[in-house]
Amino acid sequence: MDYATVAKAVQQGGTLYFIVIFLAGCAYAFWPKKKAEFDAAARLPLEEDA
């Protein structure tokens, strides 16, 4: 194995890794059960402190 082969394999592996992480983040953000939690968090700055 030469350097170019290893470098290309690592670049492709890193790209796949970040694609998987990105898709997992999107799935988490758009999961239907999380809507109520995100809506509550969106209203937090508008609530008055007691």
PQR file of N, CA, C, O and H, with PARSE charges and radii, in Angstrom:
ATOM      1  N   MET A   1       0.848  -1.187   0.000 -0.4000 1.5000
ATOM      2  CA  MET A   1       0.000   0.000   0.000 -0.0000 2.0000
ATOM      3  C   MET A   1       0.886   1.241   0.000  0.5500 1.7000
ATOM      4  O   MET A   1       1.821   1.366   0.790 -0.5500 1.4000
ATOM      5  N   ASP A   2       0.569   2.128  -0.888 -0.4000 1.5000
ATOM      6  CA  ASP A   2       1.305   3.380  -0.904 -0.0000 2.0000
ATOM      7  C   ASP A   2       0.462   4.477  -0.253  0.5500 1.7000
ATOM      8  O   ASP A   2      -0.696   4.265   0.107 -0.5500 1.4000
ATOM      9  H   ASP A   2      -0.191   2.027  -1.530  0.4000 1.0000
ATOM     10  N   TYR A   3       1.063   5.634  -0.117 -0.4000 1.5000
ATOM     11  CA  TYR A   3       0.416   6.752   0.572 -0.0000 2.0000
ATOM     12  C   TYR A   3      -0.868   7.183  -0.134  0.5500 1.7000
ATOM     13  O   TYR A   3      -1.867   7.467   0.527 -0.5500 1.4000
ATOM     14  H   TYR A   3       2.003   5.807  -0.410  0.4000 1.0000
ATOM     15  N   ALA A   4      -0.858   7.236  -1.454 -0.4000 1.5000
ATOM     16  CA  ALA A   4      -2.022   7.707  -2.211 -0.0000 2.0000
ATOM     17  C   ALA A   4      -3.229   6.799  -1.996  0.5500 1.7000
ATOM     18  O   ALA A   4      -4.358   7.280  -1.899 -0.5500 1.4000
ATOM     19  H   ALA A   4      -0.047   7.005  -1.991  0.4000 1.0000
ATOM     20  N   THR A   5      -3.002   5.506  -1.922 -0.4000 1.5000
ATOM     21  CA  THR A   5      -4.096   4.561  -1.708 -0.0000 2.0000
ATOM     22  C   THR A   5      -4.697   4.737  -0.316  0.5500 1.7000
ATOM     23  O   THR A   5      -5.917   4.754  -0.152 -0.5500 1.4000
ATOM     24  H   THR A   5      -2.085   5.115  -2.001  0.4000 1.0000
ATOM     25  N   VAL A   6      -3.835   4.867   0.669 -0.4000 1.5000
ATOM     26  CA  VAL A   6      -4.307   5.059   2.044 -0.0000 2.0000
ATOM     27  C   VAL A   6      -5.044   6.391   2.175  0.5500 1.7000
ATOM     28  O   VAL A   6      -6.102   6.457   2.800 -0.5500 1.4000
ATOM     29  H   VAL A   6      -2.844   4.853   0.535  0.4000 1.0000
ATOM     30  N   ALA A   7      -4.493   7.445   1.591 -0.4000 1.5000
ATOM     31  CA  ALA A   7      -5.118   8.765   1.680 -0.0000 2.0000
ATOM     32  C   ALA A   7      -6.505   8.754   1.034  0.5500 1.7000
ATOM     33  O   ALA A   7      -7.447   9.326   1.581 -0.5500 1.4000
ATOM     34  H   ALA A   7      -3.633   7.392   1.083  0.4000 1.0000
ATOM     35  N   LYS A   8      -6.630   8.113  -0.114 -0.4000 1.5000
ATOM     36  CA  LYS A   8      -7.928   8.056  -0.787 -0.0000 2.0000
ATOM     37  C   LYS A   8      -8.936   7.263   0.044  0.5500 1.7000
ATOM     38  O   LYS A   8     -10.096   7.660   0.148 -0.5500 1.4000
ATOM     39  H   LYS A   8      -5.864   7.649  -0.559  0.4000 1.0000
ATOM     40  N   ALA A   9      -8.511   6.159   0.630 -0.4000 1.5000
ATOM     41  CA  ALA A   9      -9.405   5.349   1.451 -0.0000 2.0000
ATOM     42  C   ALA A   9      -9.868   6.125   2.679  0.5500 1.7000
ATOM     43  O   ALA A   9     -11.040   6.051   3.048 -0.5500 1.4000
ATOM     44  H   ALA A   9      -7.568   5.837   0.546  0.4000 1.0000
ATOM     45  N   VAL A  10      -8.981   6.854   3.305 -0.4000 1.5000
ATOM     46  CA  VAL A  10      -9.337   7.631   4.490 -0.0000 2.0000
ATOM     47  C   VAL A  10     -10.283   8.769   4.117  0.5500 1.7000
ATOM     48  O   VAL A  10     -11.222   9.056   4.859 -0.5500 1.4000
ATOM     49  H   VAL A  10      -8.028   6.914   3.005  0.4000 1.0000
ATOM     50  N   GLN A  11     -10.052   9.415   2.984 -0.4000 1.5000
ATOM     51  CA  GLN A  11     -10.943  10.488   2.548 -0.0000 2.0000
ATOM     52  C   GLN A  11     -12.347   9.959   2.271  0.5500 1.7000
ATOM     53  O   GLN A  11     -13.332  10.585   2.661 -0.5500 1.4000
ATOM     54  H   GLN A  11      -9.289   9.182   2.381  0.4000 1.0000
ATOM     55  N   GLN A  12     -12.443   8.835   1.615 -0.4000 1.5000
ATOM     56  CA  GLN A  12     -13.753   8.254   1.315 -0.0000 2.0000
ATOM     57  C   GLN A  12     -14.446   7.799   2.597  0.5500 1.7000
ATOM     58  O   GLN A  12     -15.652   7.985   2.753 -0.5500 1.4000
ATOM     59  H   GLN A  12     -11.643   8.326   1.298  0.4000 1.0000
ATOM     60  N   GLY A  13     -13.689   7.207   3.505 -0.4000 1.5000
ATOM     61  CA  GLY A  13     -14.266   6.779   4.774 -0.0000 2.0000
ATOM     62  C   GLY A  13     -14.762   7.955   5.594  0.5500 1.7000
ATOM     63  O   GLY A  13     -15.831   7.890   6.200 -0.5500 1.4000
ATOM     64  H   GLY A  13     -12.709   7.055   3.377  0.4000 1.0000
ATOM     65  N   GLY A  14     -13.983   9.032   5.611 -0.4000 1.5000
ATOM     66  CA  GLY A  14     -14.401  10.232   6.337 -0.0000 2.0000
ATOM     67  C   GLY A  14     -15.647  10.853   5.745  0.5500 1.7000
ATOM     68  O   GLY A  14     -16.531  11.310   6.470 -0.5500 1.4000
ATOM     69  H   GLY A  14     -13.115   9.084   5.118  0.4000 1.0000
ATOM     70  N   THR A  15     -15.714  10.868   4.432 -0.4000 1.5000
ATOM     71  CA  THR A  15     -16.899  11.413   3.766 -0.0000 2.0000
ATOM     72  C   THR A  15     -18.134  10.589   4.110  0.5500 1.7000
ATOM     73  O   THR A  15     -19.185  11.146   4.427 -0.5500 1.4000
ATOM     74  H   THR A  15     -14.996  10.498   3.843  0.4000 1.0000
ATOM     75  N   LEU A  16     -18.015   9.291   4.051 -0.4000 1.5000
ATOM     76  CA  LEU A  16     -19.151   8.424   4.408 -0.0000 2.0000
ATOM     77  C   LEU A  16     -19.547   8.610   5.867  0.5500 1.7000
ATOM     78  O   LEU A  16     -20.733   8.635   6.195 -0.5500 1.4000
ATOM     79  H   LEU A  16     -17.161   8.838   3.793  0.4000 1.0000
ATOM     80  N   TYR A  17     -18.555   8.740   6.740 -0.4000 1.5000
ATOM     81  CA  TYR A  17     -18.823   8.947   8.167 -0.0000 2.0000
ATOM     82  C   TYR A  17     -19.637  10.228   8.379  0.5500 1.7000
ATOM     83  O   TYR A  17     -20.634  10.207   9.101 -0.5500 1.4000
ATOM     84  H   TYR A  17     -17.591   8.720   6.473  0.4000 1.0000
ATOM     85  N   PHE A  18     -19.233  11.331   7.768 -0.4000 1.5000
ATOM     86  CA  PHE A  18     -19.943  12.589   7.962 -0.0000 2.0000
ATOM     87  C   PHE A  18     -21.315  12.585   7.297  0.5500 1.7000
ATOM     88  O   PHE A  18     -22.226  13.256   7.782 -0.5500 1.4000
ATOM     89  H   PHE A  18     -18.423  11.348   7.181  0.4000 1.0000
ATOM     90  N   ILE A  19     -21.485  11.852   6.205 -0.4000 1.5000
ATOM     91  CA  ILE A  19     -22.808  11.721   5.594 -0.0000 2.0000
ATOM     92  C   ILE A  19     -23.749  10.984   6.546  0.5500 1.7000
ATOM     93  O   ILE A  19     -24.903  11.380   6.710 -0.5500 1.4000
ATOM     94  H   ILE A  19     -20.744  11.308   5.812  0.4000 1.0000
ATOM     95  N   VAL A  20     -23.259   9.919   7.169 -0.4000 1.5000
ATOM     96  CA  VAL A  20     -24.082   9.161   8.121 -0.0000 2.0000
ATOM     97  C   VAL A  20     -24.443  10.037   9.316  0.5500 1.7000
ATOM     98  O   VAL A  20     -25.592  10.034   9.756 -0.5500 1.4000
ATOM     99  H   VAL A  20     -22.321   9.598   7.036  0.4000 1.0000
ATOM    100  N   ILE A  21     -23.474  10.791   9.847 -0.4000 1.5000
ATOM    101  CA  ILE A  21     -23.751  11.678  10.985 -0.0000 2.0000
ATOM    102  C   ILE A  21     -24.775  12.746  10.594  0.5500 1.7000
ATOM    103  O   ILE A  21     -25.681  13.044  11.373 -0.5500 1.4000
ATOM    104  H   ILE A  21     -22.540  10.793   9.490  0.4000 1.0000
ATOM    105  N   PHE A  22     -24.642  13.320   9.407 -0.4000 1.5000
ATOM    106  CA  PHE A  22     -25.581  14.342   8.940 -0.0000 2.0000
ATOM    107  C   PHE A  22     -26.990  13.774   8.807  0.5500 1.7000
ATOM    108  O   PHE A  22     -27.957  14.403   9.235 -0.5500 1.4000
ATOM    109  H   PHE A  22     -23.907  13.078   8.775  0.4000 1.0000
ATOM    110  N   LEU A  23     -27.109  12.594   8.217 -0.4000 1.5000
ATOM    111  CA  LEU A  23     -28.431  11.977   8.055 -0.0000 2.0000
ATOM    112  C   LEU A  23     -29.044  11.617   9.406  0.5500 1.7000
ATOM    113  O   LEU A  23     -30.257  11.729   9.581 -0.5500 1.4000
ATOM    114  H   LEU A  23     -26.323  12.082   7.869  0.4000 1.0000
ATOM    115  N   ALA A  24     -28.228  11.189  10.354 -0.4000 1.5000
ATOM    116  CA  ALA A  24     -28.740  10.901  11.698 -0.0000 2.0000
ATOM    117  C   ALA A  24     -29.250  12.183  12.362  0.5500 1.7000
ATOM    118  O   ALA A  24     -30.287  12.165  13.025 -0.5500 1.4000
ATOM    119  H   ALA A  24     -27.242  11.098  10.211  0.4000 1.0000
ATOM    120  N   GLY A  25     -28.533  13.285  12.188 -0.4000 1.5000
ATOM    121  CA  GLY A  25     -28.980  14.567  12.730 -0.0000 2.0000
ATOM    122  C   GLY A  25     -30.277  15.034  12.106  0.5500 1.7000
ATOM    123  O   GLY A  25     -31.153  15.552  12.799 -0.5500 1.4000
ATOM    124  H   GLY A  25     -27.690  13.300  11.649  0.4000 1.0000
ATOM    125  N   CYS A  26     -30.406  14.855  10.806 -0.4000 1.5000
ATOM    126  CA  CYS A  26     -31.660  15.224  10.126 -0.0000 2.0000
ATOM    127  C   CYS A  26     -32.816  14.352  10.600  0.5500 1.7000
ATOM    128  O   CYS A  26     -33.922  14.845  10.819 -0.5500 1.4000
ATOM    129  H   CYS A  26     -29.695  14.434  10.243  0.4000 1.0000
ATOM    130  N   ALA A  27     -32.560  13.062  10.759 -0.4000 1.5000
ATOM    131  CA  ALA A  27     -33.613  12.163  11.242 -0.0000 2.0000
ATOM    132  C   ALA A  27     -34.050  12.570  12.647  0.5500 1.7000
ATOM    133  O   ALA A  27     -35.241  12.542  12.956 -0.5500 1.4000
ATOM    134  H   ALA A  27     -31.661  12.661  10.581  0.4000 1.0000
ATOM    135  N   TYR A  28     -33.102  12.946  13.496 -0.4000 1.5000
ATOM    136  CA  TYR A  28     -33.435  13.382  14.849 -0.0000 2.0000
ATOM    137  C   TYR A  28     -34.256  14.678  14.814  0.5500 1.7000
ATOM    138  O   TYR A  28     -35.247  14.806  15.533 -0.5500 1.4000
ATOM    139  H   TYR A  28     -32.134  12.968  13.245  0.4000 1.0000
ATOM    140  N   ALA A  29     -33.851  15.615  13.996 -0.4000 1.5000
ATOM    141  CA  ALA A  29     -34.525  16.914  13.949 -0.0000 2.0000
ATOM    142  C   ALA A  29     -35.932  16.821  13.379  0.5500 1.7000
ATOM    143  O   ALA A  29     -36.812  17.575  13.794 -0.5500 1.4000
ATOM    144  H   ALA A  29     -33.046  15.511  13.411  0.4000 1.0000
ATOM    145  N   PHE A  30     -36.162  15.917  12.439 -0.4000 1.5000
ATOM    146  CA  PHE A  30     -37.466  15.829  11.790 -0.0000 2.0000
ATOM    147  C   PHE A  30     -38.307  14.661  12.285  0.5500 1.7000
ATOM    148  O   PHE A  30     -39.342  14.357  11.692 -0.5500 1.4000
ATOM    149  H   PHE A  30     -35.447  15.304  12.101  0.4000 1.0000
ATOM    150  N   TRP A  31     -37.887  14.004  13.355 -0.4000 1.5000
ATOM    151  CA  TRP A  31     -38.658  12.886  13.906 -0.0000 2.0000
ATOM    152  C   TRP A  31     -39.970  13.424  14.461  0.5500 1.7000
ATOM    153  O   TRP A  31     -39.953  14.379  15.238 -0.5500 1.4000
ATOM    154  H   TRP A  31     -37.046  14.251  13.837  0.4000 1.0000
ATOM    155  N   PRO A  32     -41.099  12.844  14.090 -0.5600 1.5000
ATOM    156  CA  PRO A  32     -42.405  13.384  14.500  0.2800 2.0000
ATOM    157  C   PRO A  32     -42.599  13.475  16.018  0.5500 1.7000
ATOM    158  O   PRO A  32     -43.244  14.413  16.487 -0.5500 1.4000
ATOM    159  N   LYS A  33     -42.076  12.553  16.780 -0.4000 1.5000
ATOM    160  CA  LYS A  33     -42.272  12.577  18.231 -0.0000 2.0000
ATOM    161  C   LYS A  33     -41.531  13.739  18.900  0.5500 1.7000
ATOM    162  O   LYS A  33     -41.848  14.085  20.038 -0.5500 1.4000
ATOM    163  H   LYS A  33     -41.552  11.791  16.399  0.4000 1.0000
ATOM    164  N   LYS A  34     -40.572  14.337  18.236 -0.4000 1.5000
ATOM    165  CA  LYS A  34     -39.793  15.436  18.801 -0.0000 2.0000
ATOM    166  C   LYS A  34     -40.444  16.795  18.581  0.5500 1.7000
ATOM    167  O   LYS A  34     -39.979  17.793  19.132 -0.5500 1.4000
ATOM    168  H   LYS A  34     -40.314  14.056  17.312  0.4000 1.0000
ATOM    169  N   LYS A  35     -41.513  16.854  17.787 -0.4000 1.5000
ATOM    170  CA  LYS A  35     -42.127  18.134  17.442 -0.0000 2.0000
ATOM    171  C   LYS A  35     -42.573  18.911  18.679  0.5500 1.7000
ATOM    172  O   LYS A  35     -42.316  20.111  18.775 -0.5500 1.4000
ATOM    173  H   LYS A  35     -41.891  16.044  17.339  0.4000 1.0000
ATOM    174  N   ALA A  36     -43.224  18.262  19.606 -0.4000 1.5000
ATOM    175  CA  ALA A  36     -43.709  18.958  20.804 -0.0000 2.0000
ATOM    176  C   ALA A  36     -42.532  19.515  21.617  0.5500 1.7000
ATOM    177  O   ALA A  36     -42.602  20.633  22.128 -0.5500 1.4000
ATOM    178  H   ALA A  36     -43.433  17.287  19.528  0.4000 1.0000
ATOM    179  N   GLU A  37     -41.477  18.749  21.731 -0.4000 1.5000
ATOM    180  CA  GLU A  37     -40.302  19.211  22.484 -0.0000 2.0000
ATOM    181  C   GLU A  37     -39.653  20.420  21.810  0.5500 1.7000
ATOM    182  O   GLU A  37     -39.256  21.369  22.486 -0.5500 1.4000
ATOM    183  H   GLU A  37     -41.421  17.841  21.316  0.4000 1.0000
ATOM    184  N   PHE A  38     -39.546  20.389  20.488 -0.4000 1.5000
ATOM    185  CA  PHE A  38     -38.940  21.500  19.765 -0.0000 2.0000
ATOM    186  C   PHE A  38     -39.843  22.731  19.791  0.5500 1.7000
ATOM    187  O   PHE A  38     -39.348  23.856  19.863 -0.5500 1.4000
ATOM    188  H   PHE A  38     -39.869  19.619  19.939  0.4000 1.0000
ATOM    189  N   ASP A  39     -41.147  22.535  19.733 -0.4000 1.5000
ATOM    190  CA  ASP A  39     -42.080  23.666  19.822 -0.0000 2.0000
ATOM    191  C   ASP A  39     -41.974  24.338  21.185  0.5500 1.7000
ATOM    192  O   ASP A  39     -41.996  25.566  21.272 -0.5500 1.4000
ATOM    193  H   ASP A  39     -41.550  21.622  19.674  0.4000 1.0000
ATOM    194  N   ALA A  40     -41.860  23.551  22.245 -0.4000 1.5000
ATOM    195  CA  ALA A  40     -41.708  24.115  23.592 -0.0000 2.0000
ATOM    196  C   ALA A  40     -40.399  24.889  23.706  0.5500 1.7000
ATOM    197  O   ALA A  40     -40.357  25.957  24.317 -0.5500 1.4000
ATOM    198  H   ALA A  40     -41.842  22.554  22.174  0.4000 1.0000
ATOM    199  N   ALA A  41     -39.348  24.361  23.127 -0.4000 1.5000
ATOM    200  CA  ALA A  41     -38.052  25.049  23.165 -0.0000 2.0000
ATOM    201  C   ALA A  41     -38.102  26.344  22.354  0.5500 1.7000
ATOM    202  O   ALA A  41     -37.443  27.319  22.715 -0.5500 1.4000
ATOM    203  H   ALA A  41     -39.382  23.494  22.631  0.4000 1.0000
ATOM    204  N   ALA A  42     -38.868  26.367  21.272 -0.4000 1.5000
ATOM    205  CA  ALA A  42     -38.978  27.571  20.448 -0.0000 2.0000
ATOM    206  C   ALA A  42     -39.711  28.690  21.181  0.5500 1.7000
ATOM    207  O   ALA A  42     -39.449  29.868  20.942 -0.5500 1.4000
ATOM    208  H   ALA A  42     -39.403  25.575  20.979  0.4000 1.0000
ATOM    209  N   ARG A  43     -40.634  28.320  22.078 -0.4000 1.5000
ATOM    210  CA  ARG A  43     -41.395  29.323  22.826 -0.0000 2.0000
ATOM    211  C   ARG A  43     -40.666  29.820  24.068  0.5500 1.7000
ATOM    212  O   ARG A  43     -41.089  30.809  24.666 -0.5500 1.4000
ATOM    213  H   ARG A  43     -40.848  27.363  22.272  0.4000 1.0000
ATOM    214  N   LEU A  44     -39.604  29.175  24.463 -0.4000 1.5000
ATOM    215  CA  LEU A  44     -38.899  29.535  25.692 -0.0000 2.0000
ATOM    216  C   LEU A  44     -38.479  31.007  25.750  0.5500 1.7000
ATOM    217  O   LEU A  44     -38.696  31.634  26.787 -0.5500 1.4000
ATOM    218  H   LEU A  44     -39.260  28.371  23.978  0.4000 1.0000
ATOM    219  N   PRO A  45     -37.900  31.590  24.717 -0.5600 1.5000
ATOM    220  CA  PRO A  45     -37.482  32.993  24.818  0.2800 2.0000
ATOM    221  C   PRO A  45     -38.648  33.973  24.983  0.5500 1.7000
ATOM    222  O   PRO A  45     -38.442  35.102  25.430 -0.5500 1.4000
ATOM    223  N   LEU A  46     -39.853  33.560  24.632 -0.4000 1.5000
ATOM    224  CA  LEU A  46     -41.003  34.442  24.705 -0.0000 2.0000
ATOM    225  C   LEU A  46     -41.723  34.378  26.046  0.5500 1.7000
ATOM    226  O   LEU A  46     -42.569  35.224  26.334 -0.5500 1.4000
ATOM    227  H   LEU A  46     -40.020  32.643  24.269  0.4000 1.0000
ATOM    228  N   GLU A  47     -41.402  33.400  26.855 -0.4000 1.5000
ATOM    229  CA  GLU A  47     -42.065  33.260  28.147 -0.0000 2.0000
ATOM    230  C   GLU A  47     -41.496  34.252  29.150  0.5500 1.7000
ATOM    231  O   GLU A  47     -40.301  34.549  29.154 -0.5500 1.4000
ATOM    232  H   GLU A  47     -40.715  32.713  26.621  0.4000 1.0000
ATOM    233  N   GLU A  48     -42.385  34.753  30.000 -0.4000 1.5000
ATOM    234  CA  GLU A  48     -41.956  35.685  31.033 -0.0000 2.0000
ATOM    235  C   GLU A  48     -41.413  34.910  32.218  0.5500 1.7000
ATOM    236  O   GLU A  48     -41.906  33.832  32.551 -0.5500 1.4000
ATOM    237  H   GLU A  48     -43.355  34.511  29.996  0.4000 1.0000
ATOM    238  N   ASP A  49     -40.384  35.473  32.857 -0.4000 1.5000
ATOM    239  CA  ASP A  49     -39.845  34.834  34.051 -0.0000 2.0000
ATOM    240  C   ASP A  49     -40.775  35.100  35.233  0.5500 1.7000
ATOM    241  O   ASP A  49     -41.302  36.200  35.397 -0.5500 1.4000
ATOM    242  H   ASP A  49     -39.983  36.348  32.587  0.4000 1.0000
ATOM    243  N   ALA A  50     -40.959  34.087  36.035 -0.4000 1.5000
ATOM    244  CA  ALA A  50     -41.855  34.234  37.178 -0.0000 2.0000
ATOM    245  C   ALA A  50     -41.107  34.708  38.407  0.5500 1.7000
ATOM    246  O   ALA A  50     -41.709  34.887  39.466 -0.5500 1.4000
ATOM    247  H   ALA A  50     -40.532  33.192  35.903  0.4000 1.0000
TER
END
